[in-house]
Structures are given as C-alpha cells and as structure tokens.
Amino acid sequence: MNDFEHISRIRQELEALRKDLCHRMEQAQDQGDLNLLHERVSRAIKALSGQG
C-alpha cells in the first residue's frame, strides 16, 4: 500500500467516525465534548483531503 492509499483509507475511517459522532450528537443531552471531537475530526478530514 502506498502513502496515498494509506491516507485515503485513514480519511474513510475518519468520515465513518464523523458520521457516528453526528448520530451520537443527536441523541446526547450534553454535546460539548462530542461537538469538540466532531470539529477536530472534520479538520483532520479536511487536512487529508488536500483542502486544508
């Protein structure tokens, strides 16, 4: 696996994590930590996609 394939795989895993966080945020009463984590995961995805 080359570097670009590895980055692509990590990005897909982060996107799945972000989707899970969105679902959990809808159900949680205290969303502070989840919002922070969602923001950081979104930044990581943006950085890996070359838009950062």
Biopython code that builds the backbone (N, CA, C, O; Angstrom):
import numpy as np
from Bio.PDB.StructureBuilder import StructureBuilder

atoms = [
    (1, "MET", "N", (0.849, -1.166, 0.000)),
    (1, "MET", "CA", (0.000, 0.000, 0.000)),
    (1, "MET", "C", (0.903, 1.239, 0.000)),
    (1, "MET", "O", (1.794, 1.374, 0.839)),
    (2, "ASN", "N", (0.656, 2.133, -0.951)),
    (2, "ASN", "CA", (1.474, 3.341, -0.981)),
    (2, "ASN", "C", (0.899, 4.402, -0.042)),
    (2, "ASN", "O", (-0.154, 4.208, 0.565)),
    (3, "ASP", "N", (1.600, 5.509, 0.064)),
    (3, "ASP", "CA", (1.203, 6.555, 1.013)),
    (3, "ASP", "C", (-0.181, 7.118, 0.710)),
    (3, "ASP", "O", (-0.966, 7.354, 1.628)),
    (4, "PHE", "N", (-0.486, 7.334, -0.567)),
    (4, "PHE", "CA", (-1.775, 7.914, -0.931)),
    (4, "PHE", "C", (-2.928, 6.969, -0.605)),
    (4, "PHE", "O", (-3.995, 7.414, -0.182)),
    (5, "GLU", "N", (-2.723, 5.691, -0.798)),
    (5, "GLU", "CA", (-3.754, 4.712, -0.445)),
    (5, "GLU", "C", (-3.963, 4.673, 1.069)),
    (5, "GLU", "O", (-5.089, 4.550, 1.550)),
    (6, "HIS", "N", (-2.874, 4.777, 1.796)),
    (6, "HIS", "CA", (-2.959, 4.772, 3.256)),
    (6, "HIS", "C", (-3.723, 6.007, 3.748)),
    (6, "HIS", "O", (-4.582, 5.894, 4.623)),
    (7, "ILE", "N", (-3.418, 7.170, 3.198)),
    (7, "ILE", "CA", (-4.123, 8.403, 3.571)),
    (7, "ILE", "C", (-5.598, 8.304, 3.215)),
    (7, "ILE", "O", (-6.453, 8.732, 3.990)),
    (8, "SER", "N", (-5.899, 7.750, 2.066)),
    (8, "SER", "CA", (-7.292, 7.588, 1.649)),
    (8, "SER", "C", (-8.052, 6.689, 2.616)),
    (8, "SER", "O", (-9.199, 6.971, 2.963)),
    (9, "ARG", "N", (-7.419, 5.625, 3.043)),
    (9, "ARG", "CA", (-8.051, 4.695, 3.989)),
    (9, "ARG", "C", (-8.306, 5.368, 5.342)),
    (9, "ARG", "O", (-9.368, 5.199, 5.940)),
    (10, "ILE", "N", (-7.334, 6.118, 5.804)),
    (10, "ILE", "CA", (-7.493, 6.832, 7.070)),
    (10, "ILE", "C", (-8.617, 7.858, 6.959)),
    (10, "ILE", "O", (-9.413, 8.019, 7.883)),
    (11, "ARG", "N", (-8.675, 8.547, 5.828)),
    (11, "ARG", "CA", (-9.739, 9.540, 5.619)),
    (11, "ARG", "C", (-11.111, 8.874, 5.651)),
    (11, "ARG", "O", (-12.048, 9.420, 6.234)),
    (12, "GLN", "N", (-11.239, 7.714, 5.039)),
    (12, "GLN", "CA", (-12.513, 6.990, 5.059)),
    (12, "GLN", "C", (-12.895, 6.589, 6.481)),
    (12, "GLN", "O", (-14.065, 6.660, 6.856)),
    (13, "GLU", "N", (-11.918, 6.172, 7.262)),
    (13, "GLU", "CA", (-12.186, 5.808, 8.656)),
    (13, "GLU", "C", (-12.629, 7.029, 9.461)),
    (13, "GLU", "O", (-13.526, 6.931, 10.298)),
    (14, "LEU", "N", (-12.001, 8.178, 9.207)),
    (14, "LEU", "CA", (-12.397, 9.406, 9.894)),
    (14, "LEU", "C", (-13.807, 9.836, 9.496)),
    (14, "LEU", "O", (-14.570, 10.320, 10.332)),
    (15, "GLU", "N", (-14.153, 9.660, 8.222)),
    (15, "GLU", "CA", (-15.502, 10.002, 7.773)),
    (15, "GLU", "C", (-16.539, 9.116, 8.451)),
    (15, "GLU", "O", (-17.621, 9.584, 8.803)),
    (16, "ALA", "N", (-16.219, 7.852, 8.635)),
    (16, "ALA", "CA", (-17.128, 6.946, 9.345)),
    (16, "ALA", "C", (-17.260, 7.369, 10.807)),
    (16, "ALA", "O", (-18.354, 7.329, 11.371)),
    (17, "LEU", "N", (-16.157, 7.771, 11.415)),
    (17, "LEU", "CA", (-16.183, 8.250, 12.794)),
    (17, "LEU", "C", (-17.029, 9.512, 12.907)),
    (17, "LEU", "O", (-17.810, 9.654, 13.847)),
    (18, "ARG", "N", (-16.878, 10.428, 11.953)),
    (18, "ARG", "CA", (-17.662, 11.667, 11.977)),
    (18, "ARG", "C", (-19.153, 11.373, 11.844)),
    (18, "ARG", "O", (-19.976, 12.000, 12.510)),
    (19, "LYS", "N", (-19.495, 10.428, 10.990)),
    (19, "LYS", "CA", (-20.899, 10.036, 10.829)),
    (19, "LYS", "C", (-21.449, 9.479, 12.140)),
    (19, "LYS", "O", (-22.569, 9.801, 12.535)),
    (20, "ASP", "N", (-20.664, 8.650, 12.806)),
    (20, "ASP", "CA", (-21.074, 8.096, 14.096)),
    (20, "ASP", "C", (-21.231, 9.201, 15.139)),
    (20, "ASP", "O", (-22.168, 9.176, 15.938)),
    (21, "LEU", "N", (-20.324, 10.158, 15.131)),
    (21, "LEU", "CA", (-20.417, 11.275, 16.073)),
    (21, "LEU", "C", (-21.685, 12.090, 15.838)),
    (21, "LEU", "O", (-22.340, 12.506, 16.793)),
    (22, "CYS", "N", (-22.033, 12.319, 14.583)),
    (22, "CYS", "CA", (-23.263, 13.054, 14.265)),
    (22, "CYS", "C", (-24.472, 12.334, 14.838)),
    (22, "CYS", "O", (-25.367, 12.959, 15.407)),
    (23, "HIS", "N", (-24.490, 11.034, 14.685)),
    (23, "HIS", "CA", (-25.605, 10.238, 15.205)),
    (23, "HIS", "C", (-25.662, 10.326, 16.728)),
    (23, "HIS", "O", (-26.740, 10.482, 17.302)),
    (24, "ARG", "N", (-24.517, 10.229, 17.376)),
    (24, "ARG", "CA", (-24.464, 10.301, 18.836)),
    (24, "ARG", "C", (-24.828, 11.692, 19.345)),
    (24, "ARG", "O", (-25.414, 11.825, 20.419)),
    (25, "MET", "N", (-24.480, 12.736, 18.576)),
    (25, "MET", "CA", (-24.801, 14.099, 18.982)),
    (25, "MET", "C", (-26.310, 14.332, 18.979)),
    (25, "MET", "O", (-26.819, 15.098, 19.797)),
    (26, "GLU", "N", (-27.019, 13.687, 18.075)),
    (26, "GLU", "CA", (-28.472, 13.824, 18.019)),
    (26, "GLU", "C", (-29.127, 13.241, 19.263)),
    (26, "GLU", "O", (-30.194, 13.696, 19.677)),
    (27, "GLN", "N", (-28.497, 12.243, 19.857)),
    (27, "GLN", "CA", (-29.085, 11.537, 20.990)),
    (27, "GLN", "C", (-28.597, 12.054, 22.345)),
    (27, "GLN", "O", (-29.259, 11.839, 23.360)),
    (28, "ALA", "N", (-27.465, 12.723, 22.372)),
    (28, "ALA", "CA", (-26.855, 13.133, 23.639)),
    (28, "ALA", "C", (-27.458, 14.437, 24.153)),
    (28, "ALA", "O", (-27.820, 15.322, 23.378)),
    (29, "GLN", "N", (-27.556, 14.531, 25.458)),
    (29, "GLN", "CA", (-28.022, 15.773, 26.069)),
    (29, "GLN", "C", (-26.861, 16.754, 26.227)),
    (29, "GLN", "O", (-27.009, 17.940, 25.934)),
    (30, "ASP", "N", (-25.719, 16.270, 26.682)),
    (30, "ASP", "CA", (-24.532, 17.108, 26.829)),
    (30, "ASP", "C", (-23.638, 16.868, 25.618)),
    (30, "ASP", "O", (-22.965, 15.842, 25.528)),
    (31, "GLN", "N", (-23.637, 17.812, 24.695)),
    (31, "GLN", "CA", (-22.943, 17.618, 23.427)),
    (31, "GLN", "C", (-21.590, 18.310, 23.362)),
    (31, "GLN", "O", (-20.938, 18.273, 22.318)),
    (32, "GLY", "N", (-21.149, 18.937, 24.443)),
    (32, "GLY", "CA", (-19.918, 19.718, 24.417)),
    (32, "GLY", "C", (-18.712, 18.947, 23.914)),
    (32, "GLY", "O", (-18.051, 19.375, 22.968)),
    (33, "ASP", "N", (-18.421, 17.819, 24.533)),
    (33, "ASP", "CA", (-17.258, 17.023, 24.128)),
    (33, "ASP", "C", (-17.438, 16.445, 22.729)),
    (33, "ASP", "O", (-16.485, 16.375, 21.953)),
    (34, "LEU", "N", (-18.660, 16.031, 22.413)),
    (34, "LEU", "CA", (-18.916, 15.470, 21.086)),
    (34, "LEU", "C", (-18.751, 16.533, 20.005)),
    (34, "LEU", "O", (-18.230, 16.246, 18.927)),
    (35, "ASN", "N", (-19.191, 17.758, 20.286)),
    (35, "ASN", "CA", (-19.012, 18.847, 19.321)),
    (35, "ASN", "C", (-17.537, 19.126, 19.077)),
    (35, "ASN", "O", (-17.112, 19.314, 17.938)),
    (36, "LEU", "N", (-16.766, 19.150, 20.147)),
    (36, "LEU", "CA", (-15.329, 19.390, 20.025)),
    (36, "LEU", "C", (-14.659, 18.282, 19.216)),
    (36, "LEU", "O", (-13.847, 18.553, 18.332)),
    (37, "LEU", "N", (-15.001, 17.047, 19.521)),
    (37, "LEU", "CA", (-14.425, 15.921, 18.790)),
    (37, "LEU", "C", (-14.849, 15.947, 17.324)),
    (37, "LEU", "O", (-14.037, 15.673, 16.441)),
    (38, "HIS", "N", (-16.110, 16.273, 17.058)),
    (38, "HIS", "CA", (-16.608, 16.366, 15.684)),
    (38, "HIS", "C", (-15.830, 17.426, 14.906)),
    (38, "HIS", "O", (-15.462, 17.211, 13.751)),
    (39, "GLU", "N", (-15.583, 18.563, 15.539)),
    (39, "GLU", "CA", (-14.838, 19.638, 14.895)),
    (39, "GLU", "C", (-13.415, 19.196, 14.560)),
    (39, "GLU", "O", (-12.912, 19.484, 13.474)),
    (40, "ARG", "N", (-12.777, 18.507, 15.481)),
    (40, "ARG", "CA", (-11.396, 18.061, 15.252)),
    (40, "ARG", "C", (-11.313, 16.989, 14.175)),
    (40, "ARG", "O", (-10.390, 16.992, 13.361)),
    (41, "VAL", "N", (-12.273, 16.076, 14.170)),
    (41, "VAL", "CA", (-12.298, 15.043, 13.131)),
    (41, "VAL", "C", (-12.537, 15.692, 11.770)),
    (41, "VAL", "O", (-11.920, 15.303, 10.779)),
    (42, "SER", "N", (-13.430, 16.678, 11.719)),
    (42, "SER", "CA", (-13.704, 17.379, 10.463)),
    (42, "SER", "C", (-12.456, 18.093, 9.950)),
    (42, "SER", "O", (-12.183, 18.086, 8.750)),
    (43, "ARG", "N", (-11.704, 18.705, 10.854)),
    (43, "ARG", "CA", (-10.453, 19.366, 10.455)),
    (43, "ARG", "C", (-9.446, 18.360, 9.910)),
    (43, "ARG", "O", (-8.755, 18.633, 8.929)),
    (44, "ALA", "N", (-9.367, 17.204, 10.547)),
    (44, "ALA", "CA", (-8.435, 16.171, 10.085)),
    (44, "ALA", "C", (-8.821, 15.685, 8.692)),
    (44, "ALA", "O", (-7.955, 15.479, 7.842)),
    (45, "ILE", "N", (-10.116, 15.501, 8.460)),
    (45, "ILE", "CA", (-10.584, 15.072, 7.139)),
    (45, "ILE", "C", (-10.231, 16.127, 6.103)),
    (45, "ILE", "O", (-9.751, 15.806, 5.016)),
    (46, "LYS", "N", (-10.470, 17.380, 6.443)),
    (46, "LYS", "CA", (-10.162, 18.473, 5.521)),
    (46, "LYS", "C", (-8.664, 18.506, 5.204)),
    (46, "LYS", "O", (-8.275, 18.711, 4.054)),
    (47, "ALA", "N", (-7.833, 18.306, 6.217)),
    (47, "ALA", "CA", (-6.384, 18.312, 6.011)),
    (47, "ALA", "C", (-5.944, 17.159, 5.115)),
    (47, "ALA", "O", (-5.060, 17.327, 4.274)),
    (48, "LEU", "N", (-6.550, 16.000, 5.289)),
    (48, "LEU", "CA", (-6.171, 14.835, 4.487)),
    (48, "LEU", "C", (-6.716, 14.897, 3.071)),
    (48, "LEU", "O", (-6.210, 14.216, 2.179)),
    (49, "SER", "N", (-7.748, 15.711, 2.854)),
    (49, "SER", "CA", (-8.335, 15.781, 1.521)),
    (49, "SER", "C", (-7.637, 16.818, 0.647)),
    (49, "SER", "O", (-7.989, 16.981, -0.521)),
    (50, "GLY", "N", (-6.655, 17.516, 1.200)),
    (50, "GLY", "CA", (-5.911, 18.489, 0.418)),
    (50, "GLY", "C", (-6.587, 19.841, 0.349)),
    (50, "GLY", "O", (-6.161, 20.700, -0.424)),
    (51, "GLN", "N", (-7.626, 20.052, 1.133)),
    (51, "GLN", "CA", (-8.325, 21.328, 1.149)),
    (51, "GLN", "C", (-7.883, 22.195, 2.315)),
    (51, "GLN", "O", (-8.338, 23.329, 2.458)),
    (52, "GLY", "N", (-6.998, 21.666, 3.148)),
    (52, "GLY", "CA", (-6.595, 22.383, 4.368)),
    (52, "GLY", "C", (-5.418, 23.172, 4.189)),
    (52, "GLY", "O", (-4.965, 23.826, 5.128)),
]
sb = StructureBuilder()
sb.init_structure("model")
sb.init_model(0)
sb.init_chain("A")
sb.init_seg("    ")
for serial, (resi, resn, name, xyz) in enumerate(atoms, 1):
    if name == "N":
        sb.init_residue(resn, " ", resi, " ")
    sb.init_atom(name, np.array(xyz, "f"), 0.0, 1.0, " ", f" {name:<3s}", serial, name[0])
structure = sb.get_structure()
